[in-house]
Amino acid sequence: MTGCQAETGFTLASAFHGRGQVTKAVGLILEHLFVLRGPRRVSAECDPRNIDSARLLERLGSRRGGGAPGQHVAAGEWADDLLFGSTAVDYRPARG
């Protein structure tokens, strides 16, 4: 897979927010990708209103790369996306 790109994403019911489960899961996915699979880049997107998800991605080493207006439908309306990307150099293992 070296030289390839990958994309990751996550959704978690609000009843389970704030427990660190997504940080751990996404951290394990990134570890698997960067350590075992070797992609050049891993990308992710999130709604700019979802500050917790943006912070999570940044904690794990992803960098904001811009935005995509009107990219997805959320709660019945078109919403923007924040674009994130990380490379093996950027990657920081989750602290568990």
N, CA, C and O atoms as CSV, one atom per row, in Angstrom:
chain,resi,resn,atom,element,x,y,z
A,1,MET,N,N,0.819,-1.191,0.000
A,1,MET,CA,C,0.000,0.000,0.000
A,1,MET,C,C,0.863,1.256,0.000
A,1,MET,O,O,0.321,2.353,-0.132
A,2,THR,N,N,2.146,1.147,0.138
A,2,THR,CA,C,3.010,2.312,0.182
A,2,THR,C,C,2.770,3.192,-1.030
A,2,THR,O,O,2.682,2.712,-2.159
A,3,GLY,N,N,2.663,4.507,-0.772
A,3,GLY,CA,C,2.409,5.451,-1.850
A,3,GLY,C,C,0.940,5.697,-2.100
A,3,GLY,O,O,0.588,6.644,-2.803
A,4,CYS,N,N,0.072,4.870,-1.543
A,4,CYS,CA,C,-1.365,5.033,-1.705
A,4,CYS,C,C,-1.898,6.028,-0.676
A,4,CYS,O,O,-1.164,6.509,0.187
A,5,GLN,N,N,-3.168,6.319,-0.789
A,5,GLN,CA,C,-3.848,7.171,0.173
A,5,GLN,C,C,-5.005,6.398,0.790
A,5,GLN,O,O,-5.509,5.436,0.210
A,6,ALA,N,N,-5.412,6.832,1.970
A,6,ALA,CA,C,-6.539,6.210,2.656
A,6,ALA,C,C,-7.406,7.314,3.242
A,6,ALA,O,O,-6.953,8.444,3.425
A,7,GLU,N,N,-8.650,6.977,3.533
A,7,GLU,CA,C,-9.563,7.925,4.165
A,7,GLU,C,C,-10.222,7.226,5.341
A,7,GLU,O,O,-10.543,6.041,5.263
A,8,THR,N,N,-10.423,7.959,6.433
A,8,THR,CA,C,-11.069,7.394,7.602
A,8,THR,C,C,-12.197,8.316,8.049
A,8,THR,O,O,-12.202,9.505,7.730
A,9,GLY,N,N,-13.131,7.769,8.774
A,9,GLY,CA,C,-14.238,8.557,9.295
A,9,GLY,C,C,-14.858,7.862,10.488
A,9,GLY,O,O,-14.563,6.700,10.768
A,10,PHE,N,N,-15.720,8.582,11.190
A,10,PHE,CA,C,-16.347,8.009,12.375
A,10,PHE,C,C,-17.649,8.723,12.668
A,10,PHE,O,O,-17.824,9.901,12.355
A,11,THR,N,N,-18.563,7.976,13.279
A,11,THR,CA,C,-19.831,8.512,13.773
A,11,THR,C,C,-20.127,7.768,15.067
A,11,THR,O,O,-19.984,6.548,15.141
A,12,LEU,N,N,-20.540,8.513,16.086
A,12,LEU,CA,C,-20.845,7.895,17.371
A,12,LEU,C,C,-22.098,8.542,17.932
A,12,LEU,O,O,-22.222,9.766,17.925
A,13,ALA,N,N,-23.020,7.734,18.416
A,13,ALA,CA,C,-24.251,8.247,19.026
A,13,ALA,C,C,-23.906,9.176,20.186
A,13,ALA,O,O,-22.980,8.908,20.951
A,14,SER,N,N,-24.648,10.257,20.309
A,14,SER,CA,C,-24.348,11.276,21.316
A,14,SER,C,C,-24.355,10.723,22.742
A,14,SER,O,O,-23.674,11.272,23.608
A,15,ALA,N,N,-25.095,9.669,23.003
A,15,ALA,CA,C,-25.121,9.078,24.341
A,15,ALA,C,C,-23.750,8.546,24.764
A,15,ALA,O,O,-23.504,8.341,25.953
A,16,PHE,N,N,-22.861,8.322,23.797
A,16,PHE,CA,C,-21.544,7.754,24.080
A,16,PHE,C,C,-20.418,8.765,23.950
A,16,PHE,O,O,-19.253,8.394,24.088
A,17,HIS,N,N,-20.727,10.031,23.688
A,17,HIS,CA,C,-19.699,11.057,23.540
A,17,HIS,C,C,-18.956,11.285,24.847
A,17,HIS,O,O,-19.500,11.061,25.928
A,18,GLY,N,N,-17.710,11.731,24.740
A,18,GLY,CA,C,-16.931,12.131,25.910
A,18,GLY,C,C,-16.286,11.011,26.689
A,18,GLY,O,O,-15.781,11.243,27.788
A,19,ARG,N,N,-16.286,9.809,26.158
A,19,ARG,CA,C,-15.708,8.661,26.876
A,19,ARG,C,C,-14.354,8.230,26.313
A,19,ARG,O,O,-13.741,7.295,26.827
A,20,GLY,N,N,-13.887,8.898,25.271
A,20,GLY,CA,C,-12.600,8.553,24.689
A,20,GLY,C,C,-12.620,7.379,23.734
A,20,GLY,O,O,-11.570,6.966,23.242
A,21,GLN,N,N,-13.799,6.830,23.460
A,21,GLN,CA,C,-13.882,5.646,22.599
A,21,GLN,C,C,-13.469,5.947,21.162
A,21,GLN,O,O,-12.787,5.141,20.529
A,22,VAL,N,N,-13.877,7.097,20.648
A,22,VAL,CA,C,-13.539,7.425,19.259
A,22,VAL,C,C,-12.050,7.748,19.148
A,22,VAL,O,O,-11.402,7.355,18.178
A,23,THR,N,N,-11.510,8.454,20.127
A,23,THR,CA,C,-10.072,8.739,20.093
A,23,THR,C,C,-9.282,7.447,20.036
A,23,THR,O,O,-8.351,7.316,19.242
A,24,LYS,N,N,-9.651,6.490,20.880
A,24,LYS,CA,C,-8.948,5.206,20.898
A,24,LYS,C,C,-9.130,4.461,19.572
A,24,LYS,O,O,-8.164,3.947,19.009
A,25,ALA,N,N,-10.363,4.404,19.078
A,25,ALA,CA,C,-10.637,3.662,17.841
A,25,ALA,C,C,-9.937,4.287,16.638
A,25,ALA,O,O,-9.295,3.582,15.859
A,26,VAL,N,N,-10.057,5.601,16.482
A,26,VAL,CA,C,-9.413,6.264,15.339
A,26,VAL,C,C,-7.896,6.169,15.470
A,26,VAL,O,O,-7.192,6.001,14.474
A,27,GLY,N,N,-7.391,6.278,16.710
A,27,GLY,CA,C,-5.955,6.109,16.922
A,27,GLY,C,C,-5.473,4.732,16.485
A,27,GLY,O,O,-4.410,4.609,15.877
A,28,LEU,N,N,-6.250,3.698,16.792
A,28,LEU,CA,C,-5.882,2.340,16.382
A,28,LEU,C,C,-5.950,2.169,14.867
A,28,LEU,O,O,-5.118,1.482,14.274
A,29,ILE,N,N,-6.937,2.793,14.252
A,29,ILE,CA,C,-7.039,2.733,12.782
A,29,ILE,C,C,-5.827,3.404,12.156
A,29,ILE,O,O,-5.214,2.851,11.242
A,30,LEU,N,N,-5.476,4.594,12.641
A,30,LEU,CA,C,-4.309,5.301,12.095
A,30,LEU,C,C,-3.029,4.510,12.336
A,30,LEU,O,O,-2.165,4.433,11.462
A,31,GLU,N,N,-2.911,3.923,13.525
A,31,GLU,CA,C,-1.734,3.094,13.811
A,31,GLU,C,C,-1.652,1.937,12.824
A,31,GLU,O,O,-0.591,1.673,12.259
A,32,HIS,N,N,-2.757,1.255,12.620
A,32,HIS,CA,C,-2.771,0.147,11.672
A,32,HIS,C,C,-2.346,0.620,10.279
A,32,HIS,O,O,-1.511,-0.003,9.623
A,33,LEU,N,N,-2.934,1.723,9.848
A,33,LEU,CA,C,-2.611,2.222,8.514
A,33,LEU,C,C,-1.144,2.630,8.400
A,33,LEU,O,O,-0.434,2.145,7.519
A,34,PHE,N,N,-0.686,3.514,9.282
A,34,PHE,CA,C,0.665,4.045,9.145
A,34,PHE,C,C,1.753,3.033,9.468
A,34,PHE,O,O,2.789,3.019,8.804
A,35,VAL,N,N,1.545,2.190,10.467
A,35,VAL,CA,C,2.587,1.257,10.882
A,35,VAL,C,C,2.604,0.007,10.003
A,35,VAL,O,O,3.671,-0.477,9.624
A,36,LEU,N,N,1.427,-0.509,9.684
A,36,LEU,CA,C,1.377,-1.785,8.960
A,36,LEU,C,C,1.123,-1.657,7.462
A,36,LEU,O,O,1.573,-2.504,6.691
A,37,ARG,N,N,0.416,-0.621,7.037
A,37,ARG,CA,C,0.025,-0.530,5.628
A,37,ARG,C,C,0.847,0.488,4.827
A,37,ARG,O,O,1.067,0.306,3.629
A,38,GLY,N,N,1.295,1.550,5.486
A,38,GLY,CA,C,2.202,2.502,4.857
A,38,GLY,C,C,1.638,3.422,3.795
A,38,GLY,O,O,2.298,3.629,2.776
A,39,PRO,N,N,0.434,3.994,3.977
A,39,PRO,CA,C,-0.048,4.936,2.963
A,39,PRO,C,C,0.760,6.228,3.012
A,39,PRO,O,O,1.385,6.540,4.026
A,40,ARG,N,N,0.743,6.962,1.931
A,40,ARG,CA,C,1.408,8.258,1.874
A,40,ARG,C,C,0.650,9.273,2.709
A,40,ARG,O,O,1.251,10.140,3.344
A,41,ARG,N,N,-0.675,9.164,2.706
A,41,ARG,CA,C,-1.519,10.160,3.364
A,41,ARG,C,C,-2.837,9.512,3.786
A,41,ARG,O,O,-3.356,8.633,3.097
A,42,VAL,N,N,-3.373,9.958,4.930
A,42,VAL,CA,C,-4.708,9.565,5.369
A,42,VAL,C,C,-5.519,10.839,5.524
A,42,VAL,O,O,-5.076,11.787,6.173
A,43,SER,N,N,-6.703,10.865,4.931
A,43,SER,CA,C,-7.544,12.056,5.005
A,43,SER,C,C,-8.821,11.765,5.791
A,43,SER,O,O,-9.231,10.616,5.953
A,44,ALA,N,N,-9.435,12.851,6.274
A,44,ALA,CA,C,-10.705,12.773,6.992
A,44,ALA,C,C,-11.429,14.099,6.781
A,44,ALA,O,O,-10.815,15.110,6.439
A,45,GLU,N,N,-12.727,14.077,6.987
A,45,GLU,CA,C,-13.546,15.280,6.863
A,45,GLU,C,C,-14.481,15.329,8.056
A,45,GLU,O,O,-14.854,14.291,8.603
A,46,CYS,N,N,-14.864,16.544,8.464
A,46,CYS,CA,C,-15.894,16.667,9.487
A,46,CYS,C,C,-16.650,17.971,9.291
A,46,CYS,O,O,-16.165,18.907,8.656
A,47,ASP,N,N,-17.824,18.005,9.842
A,47,ASP,CA,C,-18.649,19.209,9.818
A,47,ASP,C,C,-17.954,20.264,10.677
A,47,ASP,O,O,-17.573,19.963,11.808
A,48,PRO,N,N,-17.776,21.491,10.179
A,48,PRO,CA,C,-17.082,22.515,10.975
A,48,PRO,C,C,-17.776,22.850,12.284
A,48,PRO,O,O,-17.153,23.412,13.185
A,49,ARG,N,N,-19.052,22.518,12.405
A,49,ARG,CA,C,-19.758,22.743,13.667
A,49,ARG,C,C,-19.411,21.685,14.715
A,49,ARG,O,O,-19.714,21.848,15.897
A,50,ASN,N,N,-18.782,20.613,14.275
A,50,ASN,CA,C,-18.410,19.518,15.170
A,50,ASN,C,C,-16.993,19.767,15.697
A,50,ASN,O,O,-16.031,19.148,15.243
A,51,ILE,N,N,-16.888,20.663,16.638
A,51,ILE,CA,C,-15.594,21.092,17.169
A,51,ILE,C,C,-14.848,19.934,17.828
A,51,ILE,O,O,-13.627,19.836,17.702
A,52,ASP,N,N,-15.565,19.059,18.527
A,52,ASP,CA,C,-14.909,17.931,19.198
A,52,ASP,C,C,-14.218,17.005,18.198
A,52,ASP,O,O,-13.106,16.540,18.451
A,53,SER,N,N,-14.871,16.734,17.063
A,53,SER,CA,C,-14.254,15.872,16.053
A,53,SER,C,C,-13.031,16.535,15.434
A,53,SER,O,O,-12.018,15.876,15.196
A,54,ALA,N,N,-13.119,17.828,15.174
A,54,ALA,CA,C,-11.969,18.553,14.623
A,54,ALA,C,C,-10.791,18.501,15.594
A,54,ALA,O,O,-9.653,18.281,15.181
A,55,ARG,N,N,-11.060,18.702,16.869
A,55,ARG,CA,C,-9.997,18.644,17.887
A,55,ARG,C,C,-9.398,17.248,17.988
A,55,ARG,O,O,-8.185,17.093,18.130
A,56,LEU,N,N,-10.257,16.231,17.914
A,56,LEU,CA,C,-9.774,14.853,17.965
A,56,LEU,C,C,-8.813,14.590,16.819
A,56,LEU,O,O,-7.732,14.042,17.030
A,57,LEU,N,N,-9.195,14.974,15.613
A,57,LEU,CA,C,-8.324,14.758,14.455
A,57,LEU,C,C,-6.998,15.491,14.621
A,57,LEU,O,O,-5.943,14.952,14.288
A,58,GLU,N,N,-7.049,16.704,15.129
A,58,GLU,CA,C,-5.814,17.465,15.336
A,58,GLU,C,C,-4.941,16.830,16.424
A,58,GLU,O,O,-3.716,16.817,16.295
A,59,ARG,N,N,-5.550,16.305,17.492
A,59,ARG,CA,C,-4.779,15.625,18.548
A,59,ARG,C,C,-4.013,14.432,17.998
A,59,ARG,O,O,-2.915,14.124,18.461
A,60,LEU,N,N,-4.591,13.768,17.016
A,60,LEU,CA,C,-3.958,12.584,16.438
A,60,LEU,C,C,-3.008,12.931,15.298
A,60,LEU,O,O,-2.499,12.039,14.620
A,61,GLY,N,N,-2.766,14.225,15.083
A,61,GLY,CA,C,-1.759,14.636,14.106
A,61,GLY,C,C,-2.287,15.083,12.766
A,61,GLY,O,O,-1.497,15.441,11.893
A,62,SER,N,N,-3.595,15.079,12.565
A,62,SER,CA,C,-4.144,15.554,11.291
A,62,SER,C,C,-4.086,17.071,11.241
A,62,SER,O,O,-4.264,17.746,12.255
A,63,ARG,N,N,-3.839,17.594,10.061
A,63,ARG,CA,C,-3.797,19.039,9.872
A,63,ARG,C,C,-4.971,19.474,9.013
A,63,ARG,O,O,-5.345,18.799,8.054
A,64,ARG,N,N,-5.550,20.621,9.376
A,64,ARG,CA,C,-6.632,21.182,8.563
A,64,ARG,C,C,-6.072,21.580,7.213
A,64,ARG,O,O,-5.021,22.212,7.106
A,65,GLY,N,N,-6.809,21.186,6.187
A,65,GLY,CA,C,-6.337,21.485,4.839
A,65,GLY,C,C,-7.289,22.362,4.057
A,65,GLY,O,O,-7.096,22.561,2.858
A,66,GLY,N,N,-8.297,22.884,4.696
A,66,GLY,CA,C,-9.248,23.741,3.986
A,66,GLY,C,C,-10.663,23.286,4.236
A,66,GLY,O,O,-10.945,22.563,5.192
A,67,GLY,N,N,-11.541,23.717,3.371
A,67,GLY,CA,C,-12.949,23.397,3.518
A,67,GLY,C,C,-13.585,23.054,2.189
A,67,GLY,O,O,-13.048,23.355,1.124
A,68,ALA,N,N,-14.731,22.422,2.272
A,68,ALA,CA,C,-15.512,22.063,1.094
A,68,ALA,C,C,-16.947,22.509,1.337
A,68,ALA,O,O,-17.679,21.850,2.076
A,69,PRO,N,N,-17.363,23.623,0.725
A,69,PRO,CA,C,-18.719,24.137,0.964
A,69,PRO,C,C,-19.797,23.207,0.417
A,69,PRO,O,O,-19.651,22.623,-0.657
A,70,GLY,N,N,-20.885,23.084,1.182
A,70,GLY,CA,C,-22.043,22.317,0.729
A,70,GLY,C,C,-21.739,20.891,0.354
A,70,GLY,O,O,-22.238,20.395,-0.657
A,71,GLN,N,N,-20.924,20.217,1.154
A,71,GLN,CA,C,-20.431,18.881,0.807
A,71,GLN,C,C,-21.366,17.745,1.221
A,71,GLN,O,O,-21.392,16.705,0.563
A,72,HIS,N,N,-22.135,17.923,2.298
A,72,HIS,CA,C,-22.980,16.825,2.777
A,72,HIS,C,C,-24.278,17.385,3.368
A,72,HIS,O,O,-24.399,18.584,3.622
A,73,VAL,N,N,-25.242,16.484,3.577
A,73,VAL,CA,C,-26.513,16.880,4.186
A,73,VAL,C,C,-26.497,16.455,5.645
A,73,VAL,O,O,-26.229,15.296,5.962
A,74,ALA,N,N,-26.792,17.421,6.547
A,74,ALA,CA,C,-26.871,17.149,7.979
A,74,ALA,C,C,-28.123,17.819,8.510
A,74,ALA,O,O,-28.332,19.014,8.299
A,75,ALA,N,N,-28.954,17.053,9.198
A,75,ALA,CA,C,-30.208,17.577,9.762
A,75,ALA,C,C,-31.054,18.253,8.682
A,75,ALA,O,O,-31.674,19.288,8.925
A,76,GLY,N,N,-31.072,17.658,7.492
A,76,GLY,CA,C,-31.925,18.148,6.417
A,76,GLY,C,C,-31.424,19.373,5.672
A,76,GLY,O,O,-32.151,19.939,4.856
A,77,GLU,N,N,-30.172,19.796,5.943
A,77,GLU,CA,C,-29.636,20.951,5.219
A,77,GLU,C,C,-28.228,20.655,4.723
A,77,GLU,O,O,-27.500,19.850,5.303
A,78,TRP,N,N,-27.865,21.328,3.635
A,78,TRP,CA,C,-26.523,21.165,3.102
A,78,TRP,C,C,-25.539,21.827,4.051
A,78,TRP,O,O,-25.763,22.948,4.508
A,79,ALA,N,N,-24.453,21.134,4.344
A,79,ALA,CA,C,-23.447,21.633,5.283
A,79,ALA,C,C,-22.055,21.515,4.679
A,79,ALA,O,O,-21.815,20.723,3.767
A,80,ASP,N,N,-21.159,22.310,5.203
A,80,ASP,CA,C,-19.768,22.300,4.749
A,80,ASP,C,C,-18.997,21.164,5.408
A,80,ASP,O,O,-19.474,20.542,6.358
A,81,ASP,N,N,-17.811,20.903,4.899
A,81,ASP,CA,C,-16.875,19.961,5.505
A,81,ASP,C,C,-15.563,20.673,5.768
A,81,ASP,O,O,-15.138,21.512,4.974
A,82,LEU,N,N,-14.919,20.344,6.875
A,82,LEU,CA,C,-13.524,20.694,7.099
A,82,LEU,C,C,-12.705,19.524,6.604
A,82,LEU,O,O,-13.039,18.373,6.885
A,83,LEU,N,N,-11.648,19.793,5.879
A,83,LEU,CA,C,-10.802,18.746,5.329
A,83,LEU,C,C,-9.539,18.617,6.180
A,83,LEU,O,O,-8.925,19.618,6.546
A,84,PHE,N,N,-9.163,17.397,6.485
A,84,PHE,CA,C,-7.981,17.108,7.282
A,84,PHE,C,C,-7.117,16.084,6.553
A,84,PHE,O,O,-7.620,15.272,5.777
A,85,GLY,N,N,-5.837,16.132,6.807
A,85,GLY,CA,C,-4.930,15.143,6.251
A,85,GLY,C,C,-3.754,14.940,7.176
A,85,GLY,O,O,-3.345,15.857,7.888
A,86,SER,N,N,-3.213,13.740,7.165
A,86,SER,CA,C,-2.011,13.470,7.935
A,86,SER,C,C,-1.125,12.519,7.153
A,86,SER,O,O,-1.588,11.725,6.334
A,87,THR,N,N,0.151,12.626,7.433
A,87,THR,CA,C,1.131,11.720,6.840
A,87,THR,C,C,1.793,10.963,7.984
A,87,THR,O,O,1.547,11.267,9.151
A,88,ALA,N,N,2.614,10.002,7.669
A,88,ALA,CA,C,3.316,9.249,8.705
A,88,ALA,C,C,4.153,10.186,9.572
A,88,ALA,O,O,4.343,9.920,10.759
A,89,VAL,N,N,4.654,11.275,8.999
A,89,VAL,CA,C,5.444,12.239,9.761
A,89,VAL,C,C,4.556,12.963,10.773
A,89,VAL,O,O,5.007,13.251,11.882
A,90,ASP,N,N,3.302,13.264,10.415
A,90,ASP,CA,C,2.370,13.977,11.282
A,90,ASP,C,C,1.773,13.091,12.366
A,90,ASP,O,O,1.426,13.574,13.443
A,91,TYR,N,N,1.653,11.812,12.089
A,91,TYR,CA,C,0.917,10.878,12.953
A,91,TYR,C,C,1.461,10.868,14.378
A,91,TYR,O,O,2.668,10.772,14.600
A,92,ARG,N,N,0.535,10.969,15.346
A,92,ARG,CA,C,0.870,10.868,16.770
A,92,ARG,C,C,-0.020,9.790,17.379
A,92,ARG,O,O,-1.244,9.914,17.344
A,93,PRO,N,N,0.573,8.736,17.936
A,93,PRO,CA,C,-0.253,7.691,18.545
A,93,PRO,C,C,-1.134,8.262,19.652
A,93,PRO,O,O,-0.727,9.161,20.387
A,94,ALA,N,N,-2.339,7.727,19.755
A,94,ALA,CA,C,-3.257,8.149,20.825
A,94,ALA,C,C,-2.697,7.683,22.152
A,94,ALA,O,O,-2.121,6.600,22.256
A,95,ARG,N,N,-2.872,8.498,23.143
A,95,ARG,CA,C,-2.451,8.118,24.501
A,95,ARG,C,C,-3.633,7.455,25.183
A,95,ARG,O,O,-4.706,8.049,25.286
A,96,GLY,N,N,-3.446,6.245,25.644
A,96,GLY,CA,C,-4.564,5.538,26.178
A,96,GLY,C,C,-4.497,5.245,27.593
A,96,GLY,O,O,-5.416,4.639,28.142
